[in-house]
Amino acid sequence: MLALAVTTHLYPRLEAERFGAGRLTKIRAQAVSGASCRVVAERLEVPRRMQAAAPPGWRRTRPRRSWRPSGCWRRDRGGNRGLLSGCGLRTHAAAVVEAFGPEIEQALEHPLDFKSALQELLARRGAEVSYEITSETGPPHDKTFEVAAKVNGQTLGNGRGKSKKHAEQEAARGAVDELASDR
């Protein structure tokens, strides 16, 4: 429901026919990402409210890495999953858009897809980027990756992250910054 409400809000603003559905999808994904949901939940004090509404004697046994609404889904008589509230998009879309307003504006003003931005910059120059994993450290369940963004064999940016994808985004960010400083 979050993604649909935000998409419905963004579609007319982005002129999807002109800019393409890909841009809409990327901005929407950034606006309602796990990190954004965590920020919004904390801003709305959802964890505190859930704890206050918990039955007597309930306690949290261990900290969770990320907040995710649980227990809000049910199956109706037909076996379909739906929100417990049973309310539709129209009822809550405005509240969702209001709650995610800062995240939506941040995604619109500062898209975080540096890999696409780098590809677009290089396409204008007739060049292509390749990503090379330069190191992997840590145990299998907690690896850290280092990646180099290379153009014509030259490293333009380096990145580090807990996933290859995140490390590639960081390397692309460095490459975009490097290309911007060359102007």
C-alpha positions as protocol buffer text, in pm:
chain_id: "A"
residue {
  index: 1
  type: MET
  ca { x: 0 y: 0 z: 0 }
}
residue {
  index: 2
  type: LEU
  ca { x: 288 y: 238 z: 74 }
}
residue {
  index: 3
  type: ALA
  ca { x: 438 y: 200 z: -271 }
}
residue {
  index: 4
  type: LEU
  ca { x: 101 y: 234 z: -443 }
}
residue {
  index: 5
  type: ALA
  ca { x: 10 y: 549 z: -250 }
}
residue {
  index: 6
  type: VAL
  ca { x: 347 y: 709 z: -326 }
}
residue {
  index: 7
  type: THR
  ca { x: 333 y: 602 z: -693 }
}
residue {
  index: 8
  type: THR
  ca { x: -14 y: 754 z: -727 }
}
residue {
  index: 9
  type: HIS
  ca { x: 122 y: 1078 z: -581 }
}
residue {
  index: 10
  type: LEU
  ca { x: 439 y: 1083 z: -795 }
}
residue {
  index: 11
  type: TYR
  ca { x: 291 y: 983 z: -1133 }
}
residue {
  index: 12
  type: PRO
  ca { x: 144 y: 1323 z: -1224 }
}
residue {
  index: 13
  type: ARG
  ca { x: 444 y: 1510 z: -1083 }
}
residue {
  index: 14
  type: LEU
  ca { x: 701 y: 1320 z: -1287 }
}
residue {
  index: 15
  type: GLU
  ca { x: 522 y: 1325 z: -1620 }
}
residue {
  index: 16
  type: ALA
  ca { x: 590 y: 951 z: -1651 }
}
residue {
  index: 17
  type: GLU
  ca { x: 505 y: 953 z: -2021 }
}
residue {
  index: 18
  type: ARG
  ca { x: 786 y: 1202 z: -2081 }
}
residue {
  index: 19
  type: PHE
  ca { x: 1048 y: 1072 z: -1839 }
}
residue {
  index: 20
  type: GLY
  ca { x: 957 y: 703 z: -1844 }
}
residue {
  index: 21
  type: ALA
  ca { x: 834 y: 460 z: -1585 }
}
residue {
  index: 22
  type: GLY
  ca { x: 1192 y: 369 z: -1488 }
}
residue {
  index: 23
  type: ARG
  ca { x: 1254 y: 705 z: -1322 }
}
residue {
  index: 24
  type: LEU
  ca { x: 922 y: 683 z: -1136 }
}
residue {
  index: 25
  type: THR
  ca { x: 1008 y: 332 z: -1015 }
}
residue {
  index: 26
  type: LYS
  ca { x: 1353 y: 434 z: -890 }
}
residue {
  index: 27
  type: ILE
  ca { x: 1231 y: 742 z: -706 }
}
residue {
  index: 28
  type: ARG
  ca { x: 940 y: 552 z: -551 }
}
residue {
  index: 29
  type: ALA
  ca { x: 1170 y: 269 z: -442 }
}
residue {
  index: 30
  type: GLN
  ca { x: 1404 y: 519 z: -276 }
}
residue {
  index: 31
  type: ALA
  ca { x: 1117 y: 704 z: -106 }
}
residue {
  index: 32
  type: VAL
  ca { x: 967 y: 388 z: 50 }
}
residue {
  index: 33
  type: SER
  ca { x: 1288 y: 188 z: 102 }
}
residue {
  index: 34
  type: GLY
  ca { x: 1349 y: -1 z: 423 }
}
residue {
  index: 35
  type: ALA
  ca { x: 1567 y: 283 z: 550 }
}
residue {
  index: 36
  type: SER
  ca { x: 1292 y: 538 z: 474 }
}
residue {
  index: 37
  type: CYS
  ca { x: 1027 y: 325 z: 643 }
}
residue {
  index: 38
  type: ARG
  ca { x: 1247 y: 304 z: 953 }
}
residue {
  index: 39
  type: VAL
  ca { x: 1293 y: 684 z: 959 }
}
residue {
  index: 40
  type: VAL
  ca { x: 920 y: 747 z: 914 }
}
residue {
  index: 41
  type: ALA
  ca { x: 830 y: 489 z: 1181 }
}
residue {
  index: 42
  type: GLU
  ca { x: 1065 y: 656 z: 1427 }
}
residue {
  index: 43
  type: ARG
  ca { x: 938 y: 1004 z: 1335 }
}
residue {
  index: 44
  type: LEU
  ca { x: 580 y: 885 z: 1397 }
}
residue {
  index: 45
  type: GLU
  ca { x: 695 y: 711 z: 1717 }
}
residue {
  index: 46
  type: VAL
  ca { x: 554 y: 377 z: 1598 }
}
residue {
  index: 47
  type: PRO
  ca { x: 791 y: 159 z: 1805 }
}
residue {
  index: 48
  type: ARG
  ca { x: 707 y: 353 z: 2124 }
}
residue {
  index: 49
  type: ARG
  ca { x: 336 y: 340 z: 2048 }
}
residue {
  index: 50
  type: MET
  ca { x: 348 y: -34 z: 1980 }
}
residue {
  index: 51
  type: GLN
  ca { x: 533 y: -92 z: 2304 }
}
residue {
  index: 52
  type: ALA
  ca { x: 282 y: 123 z: 2494 }
}
residue {
  index: 53
  type: ALA
  ca { x: -6 y: -75 z: 2342 }
}
residue {
  index: 54
  type: ALA
  ca { x: 152 y: -413 z: 2420 }
}
residue {
  index: 55
  type: PRO
  ca { x: -20 y: -637 z: 2674 }
}
residue {
  index: 56
  type: PRO
  ca { x: 106 y: -630 z: 3035 }
}
residue {
  index: 57
  type: GLY
  ca { x: 417 y: -838 z: 3086 }
}
residue {
  index: 58
  type: TRP
  ca { x: 525 y: -813 z: 2725 }
}
residue {
  index: 59
  type: ARG
  ca { x: 880 y: -706 z: 2675 }
}
residue {
  index: 60
  type: ARG
  ca { x: 1121 y: -688 z: 2393 }
}
residue {
  index: 61
  type: THR
  ca { x: 1383 y: -958 z: 2436 }
}
residue {
  index: 62
  type: ARG
  ca { x: 1638 y: -835 z: 2182 }
}
residue {
  index: 63
  type: PRO
  ca { x: 1684 y: -529 z: 1964 }
}
residue {
  index: 64
  type: ARG
  ca { x: 1581 y: -561 z: 1601 }
}
residue {
  index: 65
  type: ARG
  ca { x: 1801 y: -427 z: 1324 }
}
residue {
  index: 66
  type: SER
  ca { x: 1512 y: -278 z: 1134 }
}
residue {
  index: 67
  type: TRP
  ca { x: 1155 y: -191 z: 1210 }
}
residue {
  index: 68
  type: ARG
  ca { x: 899 y: -371 z: 1002 }
}
residue {
  index: 69
  type: PRO
  ca { x: 528 y: -374 z: 1075 }
}
residue {
  index: 70
  type: SER
  ca { x: 435 y: -727 z: 1171 }
}
residue {
  index: 71
  type: GLY
  ca { x: 101 y: -875 z: 1256 }
}
residue {
  index: 72
  type: CYS
  ca { x: -90 y: -628 z: 1042 }
}
residue {
  index: 73
  type: TRP
  ca { x: -187 y: -882 z: 777 }
}
residue {
  index: 74
  type: ARG
  ca { x: -476 y: -1123 z: 788 }
}
residue {
  index: 75
  type: ARG
  ca { x: -646 y: -1357 z: 549 }
}
residue {
  index: 76
  type: ASP
  ca { x: -1007 y: -1290 z: 467 }
}
residue {
  index: 77
  type: ARG
  ca { x: -1266 y: -1566 z: 424 }
}
residue {
  index: 78
  type: GLY
  ca { x: -1156 y: -1614 z: 65 }
}
residue {
  index: 79
  type: GLY
  ca { x: -794 y: -1669 z: 172 }
}
residue {
  index: 80
  type: ASN
  ca { x: -675 y: -1334 z: 36 }
}
residue {
  index: 81
  type: ARG
  ca { x: -419 y: -1131 z: 229 }
}
residue {
  index: 82
  type: GLY
  ca { x: -522 y: -781 z: 327 }
}
residue {
  index: 83
  type: LEU
  ca { x: -464 y: -513 z: 584 }
}
residue {
  index: 84
  type: LEU
  ca { x: -631 y: -577 z: 916 }
}
residue {
  index: 85
  type: SER
  ca { x: -791 y: -238 z: 899 }
}
residue {
  index: 86
  type: GLY
  ca { x: -973 y: -339 z: 583 }
}
residue {
  index: 87
  type: CYS
  ca { x: -949 y: 20 z: 461 }
}
residue {
  index: 88
  type: GLY
  ca { x: -855 y: 93 z: 103 }
}
residue {
  index: 89
  type: LEU
  ca { x: -599 y: 312 z: -67 }
}
residue {
  index: 90
  type: ARG
  ca { x: -821 y: 617 z: -91 }
}
residue {
  index: 91
  type: THR
  ca { x: -871 y: 621 z: 285 }
}
residue {
  index: 92
  type: HIS
  ca { x: -503 y: 624 z: 375 }
}
residue {
  index: 93
  type: ALA
  ca { x: -313 y: 749 z: 68 }
}
residue {
  index: 94
  type: ALA
  ca { x: -307 y: 1112 z: 182 }
}
residue {
  index: 95
  type: ALA
  ca { x: -176 y: 1012 z: 525 }
}
residue {
  index: 96
  type: VAL
  ca { x: 94 y: 793 z: 368 }
}
residue {
  index: 97
  type: VAL
  ca { x: 204 y: 1071 z: 134 }
}
residue {
  index: 98
  type: GLU
  ca { x: 210 y: 1318 z: 422 }
}
residue {
  index: 99
  type: ALA
  ca { x: 411 y: 1082 z: 643 }
}
residue {
  index: 100
  type: PHE
  ca { x: 662 y: 1011 z: 365 }
}
residue {
  index: 101
  type: GLY
  ca { x: 667 y: 1370 z: 237 }
}
residue {
  index: 102
  type: PRO
  ca { x: 1028 y: 1449 z: 334 }
}
residue {
  index: 103
  type: GLU
  ca { x: 1150 y: 1116 z: 193 }
}
residue {
  index: 104
  type: ILE
  ca { x: 960 y: 1174 z: -134 }
}
residue {
  index: 105
  type: GLU
  ca { x: 1108 y: 1523 z: -173 }
}
residue {
  index: 106
  type: GLN
  ca { x: 1457 y: 1393 z: -91 }
}
residue {
  index: 107
  type: ALA
  ca { x: 1422 y: 1120 z: -355 }
}
residue {
  index: 108
  type: LEU
  ca { x: 1300 y: 1374 z: -611 }
}
residue {
  index: 109
  type: GLU
  ca { x: 1577 y: 1624 z: -541 }
}
residue {
  index: 110
  type: HIS
  ca { x: 1862 y: 1378 z: -481 }
}
residue {
  index: 111
  type: PRO
  ca { x: 1805 y: 1041 z: -649 }
}
residue {
  index: 112
  type: LEU
  ca { x: 2044 y: 781 z: -512 }
}
residue {
  index: 113
  type: ASP
  ca { x: 2084 y: 570 z: -825 }
}
residue {
  index: 114
  type: PHE
  ca { x: 2441 y: 667 z: -900 }
}
residue {
  index: 115
  type: LYS
  ca { x: 2496 y: 367 z: -1129 }
}
residue {
  index: 116
  type: SER
  ca { x: 2228 y: 495 z: -1371 }
}
residue {
  index: 117
  type: ALA
  ca { x: 2357 y: 851 z: -1342 }
}
residue {
  index: 118
  type: LEU
  ca { x: 2709 y: 732 z: -1424 }
}
residue {
  index: 119
  type: GLN
  ca { x: 2586 y: 528 z: -1721 }
}
residue {
  index: 120
  type: GLU
  ca { x: 2401 y: 832 z: -1857 }
}
residue {
  index: 121
  type: LEU
  ca { x: 2709 y: 1053 z: -1819 }
}
residue {
  index: 122
  type: LEU
  ca { x: 2932 y: 799 z: -1990 }
}
residue {
  index: 123
  type: ALA
  ca { x: 2682 y: 729 z: -2270 }
}
residue {
  index: 124
  type: ARG
  ca { x: 2713 y: 1093 z: -2376 }
}
residue {
  index: 125
  type: ARG
  ca { x: 3090 y: 1037 z: -2405 }
}
residue {
  index: 126
  type: GLY
  ca { x: 3058 y: 702 z: -2581 }
}
residue {
  index: 127
  type: ALA
  ca { x: 3213 y: 516 z: -2287 }
}
residue {
  index: 128
  type: GLU
  ca { x: 3101 y: 229 z: -2064 }
}
residue {
  index: 129
  type: VAL
  ca { x: 3163 y: 148 z: -1700 }
}
residue {
  index: 130
  type: SER
  ca { x: 3257 y: -186 z: -1552 }
}
residue {
  index: 131
  type: TYR
  ca { x: 3261 y: -279 z: -1185 }
}
residue {
  index: 132
  type: GLU
  ca { x: 3537 y: -490 z: -1036 }
}
residue {
  index: 133
  type: ILE
  ca { x: 3531 y: -641 z: -688 }
}
residue {
  index: 134
  type: THR
  ca { x: 3870 y: -552 z: -544 }
}
residue {
  index: 135
  type: SER
  ca { x: 3826 y: -725 z: -206 }
}
residue {
  index: 136
  type: GLU
  ca { x: 3588 y: -920 z: 14 }
}
residue {
  index: 137
  type: THR
  ca { x: 3649 y: -925 z: 388 }
}
residue {
  index: 138
  type: GLY
  ca { x: 3472 y: -1075 z: 685 }
}
residue {
  index: 139
  type: PRO
  ca { x: 3293 y: -1402 z: 753 }
}
residue {
  index: 140
  type: PRO
  ca { x: 3042 y: -1534 z: 496 }
}
residue {
  index: 141
  type: HIS
  ca { x: 2743 y: -1405 z: 695 }
}
residue {
  index: 142
  type: ASP
  ca { x: 2890 y: -1053 z: 737 }
}
residue {
  index: 143
  type: LYS
  ca { x: 3102 y: -970 z: 433 }
}
residue {
  index: 144
  type: THR
  ca { x: 3221 y: -626 z: 331 }
}
residue {
  index: 145
  type: PHE
  ca { x: 3287 y: -567 z: -37 }
}
residue {
  index: 146
  type: GLU
  ca { x: 3516 y: -315 z: -203 }
}
residue {
  index: 147
  type: VAL
  ca { x: 3444 y: -232 z: -567 }
}
residue {
  index: 148
  type: ALA
  ca { x: 3614 y: -17 z: -830 }
}
residue {
  index: 149
  type: ALA
  ca { x: 3420 y: 160 z: -1105 }
}
residue {
  index: 150
  type: LYS
  ca { x: 3641 y: 148 z: -1415 }
}
residue {
  index: 151
  type: VAL
  ca { x: 3616 y: 327 z: -1747 }
}
residue {
  index: 152
  type: ASN
  ca { x: 3862 y: 226 z: -2020 }
}
residue {
  index: 153
  type: GLY
  ca { x: 4067 y: 41 z: -1757 }
}
residue {
  index: 154
  type: GLN
  ca { x: 4100 y: 352 z: -1538 }
}
residue {
  index: 155
  type: THR
  ca { x: 3948 y: 353 z: -1189 }
}
residue {
  index: 156
  type: LEU
  ca { x: 3721 y: 656 z: -1149 }
}
residue {
  index: 157
  type: GLY
  ca { x: 3562 y: 563 z: -818 }
}
residue {
  index: 158
  type: ASN
  ca { x: 3588 y: 319 z: -530 }
}
residue {
  index: 159
  type: GLY
  ca { x: 3313 y: 199 z: -303 }
}
residue {
  index: 160
  type: ARG
  ca { x: 3268 y: -11 z: 5 }
}
residue {
  index: 161
  type: GLY
  ca { x: 2952 y: -178 z: 135 }
}
residue {
  index: 162
  type: LYS
  ca { x: 2786 y: -473 z: 303 }
}
residue {
  index: 163
  type: SER
  ca { x: 2653 y: -590 z: -34 }
}
residue {
  index: 164
  type: LYS
  ca { x: 2802 y: -586 z: -383 }
}
residue {
  index: 165
  type: LYS
  ca { x: 2515 y: -366 z: -496 }
}
residue {
  index: 166
  type: HIS
  ca { x: 2578 y: -106 z: -224 }
}
residue {
  index: 167
  type: ALA
  ca { x: 2954 y: -108 z: -293 }
}
residue {
  index: 168
  type: GLU
  ca { x: 2887 y: -58 z: -666 }
}
residue {
  index: 169
  type: GLN
  ca { x: 2657 y: 238 z: -590 }
}
residue {
  index: 170
  type: GLU
  ca { x: 2930 y: 394 z: -375 }
}
residue {
  index: 171
  type: ALA
  ca { x: 3190 y: 337 z: -648 }
}
residue {
  index: 172
  type: ALA
  ca { x: 2954 y: 495 z: -903 }
}
residue {
  index: 173
  type: ARG
  ca { x: 2905 y: 792 z: -670 }
}
residue {
  index: 174
  type: GLY
  ca { x: 3281 y: 842 z: -658 }
}
residue {
  index: 175
  type: ALA
  ca { x: 3303 y: 817 z: -1036 }
}
residue {
  index: 176
  type: VAL
  ca { x: 3020 y: 1070 z: -1085 }
}
residue {
  index: 177
  type: ASP
  ca { x: 3198 y: 1307 z: -844 }
}
residue {
  index: 178
  type: GLU
  ca { x: 3526 y: 1254 z: -1031 }
}
residue {
  index: 179
  type: LEU
  ca { x: 3366 y: 1325 z: -1369 }
}
residue {
  index: 180
  type: ALA
  ca { x: 3189 y: 1634 z: -1227 }
}
residue {
  index: 181
  type: SER
  ca { x: 3520 y: 1774 z: -1097 }
}
residue {
  index: 182
  type: ASP
  ca { x: 3680 y: 1730 z: -1443 }
}
residue {
  index: 183
  type: ARG
  ca { x: 3440 y: 1983 z: -1599 }
}
